[in-house]
Amino acid sequence: MKSRGFTLIEVLSVVLLLGVFTLISSQVFIACLRVPVDTARTGAAVTRFDAAVHLLGRDVWGGSALRVVDPHTVVIDRSNAPAITWRLEDGGTLVRSMPDGLPLSVRRWPGMPASLSFKVEAAVLVLNISGPGVDGPSQPIRIPRALAFSGGQP
């Protein structure tokens, strides 16, 4: 007489397969939940960086001279106005500062690449971004002063 049912090996095989399927599907589900958060965080970082570079570009364009104090600090001298200092702090915060008493004398942009550095080439400020945390080779960002186009002295 044949018994109808499953052997212990068959039951254990099914339980093992269900366990593996559950483990894989839970990892995929967690990854799907993480994608929108990572996307929002990346978008916010790009927006902050773009806003900082835009304001830096305005400052450089109106500047009369550019001085790099160290690779993470640049001073933009302006005729008939106080100088503006841009520096990258150790924690990756980009800081724009002007003498006290002026509106918006200090502005901060956290979460900047720690490898950001400044260099001056004639009348152009060059931002280099490379090193840890930067995917692939990066092109330097060149920000010209108005004198670079007017034929004035650097």
C-alpha positions in Angstrom: 0.0 0.0 0.0 1.3 3.4 -1.0 1.1 6.2 1.4 0.0 9.6 0.1 2.1 12.5 1.4 5.4 14.2 1.2 8.7 13.0 2.6 10.7 15.1 5.0 13.3 15.9 2.3 10.6 17.3 0.0 9.1 19.5 2.8 12.5 20.8 3.8 13.4 21.6 0.2 10.2 23.6 -0.2 10.9 25.5 3.1 14.4 26.2 2.1 13.4 27.5 -1.4 10.7 29.7 0.2 13.3 31.1 2.7 15.7 32.0 -0.1 12.9 33.6 -2.1 11.8 35.6 1.0 15.4 36.8 1.7 16.0 37.9 -1.9 12.6 39.6 -2.3 13.0 41.5 1.0 16.4 42.8 -0.1 14.9 44.0 -3.4 12.0 45.7 -1.5 14.4 47.5 0.9 16.5 48.7 -2.1 13.3 50.0 -3.8 12.4 52.0 -0.7 15.9 53.4 -0.5 16.0 54.7 -4.1 13.6 57.7 -3.6 15.5 58.9 -0.5 18.9 58.7 -2.2 17.5 60.4 -5.3 16.1 63.3 -3.2 19.4 63.6 -1.2 21.4 63.7 -4.4 19.1 66.2 -6.0 19.4 68.5 -2.9 23.2 68.2 -3.0 23.3 69.1 -6.7 21.0 72.1 -6.1 23.1 73.4 -3.2 26.3 73.0 -5.3 24.7 74.8 -8.3 23.5 77.7 -6.1 26.9 78.1 -4.5 28.7 78.0 -7.9 26.2 80.5 -9.3 26.9 83.0 -6.5 30.6 82.4 -6.7 30.4 83.1 -10.5 28.6 86.4 -9.8 31.3 87.4 -7.3 34.2 86.4 -9.6 32.6 88.2 -12.6 32.4 91.5 -10.6 35.7 91.1 -8.9 38.8 93.2 -9.7 41.4 90.7 -8.5 41.5 87.1 -7.4 43.8 85.8 -4.7 44.2 82.1 -3.7 45.3 82.0 -0.1 45.5 78.2 0.0 43.9 75.5 -2.2 40.7 75.8 -0.2 40.4 79.6 0.2 40.0 82.3 -2.4 39.7 86.1 -1.8 37.8 88.1 -4.4 38.8 91.8 -4.3 36.3 94.3 -5.6 36.7 97.9 -6.5 34.6 100.2 -4.3 33.4 97.3 -2.2 34.8 95.0 0.6 36.5 91.8 -0.5 34.6 88.5 -0.4 36.3 85.3 0.9 35.2 81.8 -0.1 36.6 78.9 1.8 36.0 75.1 2.1 36.0 74.0 5.7 37.2 70.6 6.9 33.7 69.2 7.1 32.9 69.9 3.5 31.0 73.2 4.1 31.6 75.9 1.6 31.5 79.4 3.3 31.2 82.8 1.7 32.0 85.6 4.0 32.2 89.4 3.8 33.0 92.0 6.5 30.5 92.2 9.4 27.6 94.5 9.2 26.8 93.8 5.6 23.6 91.9 4.7 24.2 88.2 4.2 27.7 88.6 5.5 28.1 84.8 5.9 26.5 82.1 3.9 27.1 78.4 4.2 26.6 75.4 1.8 27.1 72.1 3.6 27.8 68.8 1.9 30.3 70.0 -0.7 33.0 67.7 -2.0 35.9 67.7 0.4 38.2 67.6 -2.6 37.1 71.0 -3.9 40.0 73.3 -4.5 40.6 76.7 -6.0 43.2 77.9 -8.5 43.7 81.1 -10.5 44.7 81.1 -14.1 45.1 84.8 -15.3 41.5 86.2 -15.0 39.8 82.9 -14.5 39.0 81.1 -11.2 39.3 77.3 -11.6 37.4 74.9 -9.3 38.9 71.4 -9.3 36.8 68.6 -7.9 38.5 65.2 -7.6 39.4 62.5 -5.1 37.3 60.4 -2.8 33.6 60.7 -3.3 33.8 61.9 -6.9 32.7 59.4 -9.5 35.1 59.2 -12.4 37.3 62.0 -13.8 35.9 65.5 -13.4 36.4 68.5 -15.6 37.4 71.7 -13.8 34.9 74.4 -13.6 36.2 77.7 -15.1 34.7 81.0 -13.9 36.0 84.0 -15.7 36.1 87.6 -14.5 34.5 90.3 -16.6 38.1 91.6 -17.4 38.8 88.4 -19.2 36.4 89.5 -21.9 37.0 93.2 -21.9 40.7 93.0 -22.6 41.6 94.4 -19.2 44.6 93.4 -17.2 44.3 90.2 -15.1 
